[in-house]
Amino acid sequence: MKTKILLPVVLLAVAFAFAGCGKPEEPKGPVDATLSVQEIVWHEQGSNTHDPVIYNPLEAGDVVFDDRDGTIEIESVTEDLIVLSVDGCLIEKNSDGTINLRADPIEEIELEPGESIELASQTMDAGITLIISYE
């Protein structure tokens, strides 16, 4: 009698495990969210602030920044979180606005809606500042 009850319960548990029950799925296509990337190029004579580049919709694999200082690509995105992979010499500035030339470059950024981050190139005489916002 116990075998008749136990076998269906085990089979049901195995079926749920293979079906991924309870595991949130990541969107397979574009997500209706907005990412803004604003670049400020600076040098000893001053700076040039470019208009923000707006990305919408967003999809994993999209490259949102690419220049000599680095590349930023969307690793994953949902309406609640975006994960960006960073390849290059970009860091967060110190609290006083200075740049730590010995800091390890940022490799990954996670932003929730309404959050932003400011990155800088790891240089002294000329470089860029990026303001990245997820909405």
Secondary structure by P-SEA (a helix, b strand, c coil): caaaaaaaaaaaaaaaaaacccccccccccccbbbbbbbbbbcccccccccbbbbccccccccccccccbbbbbccccccbbbbbbcccccccccccccccccccccbbbbcccbbbbbbcccccccbbbbbbcc
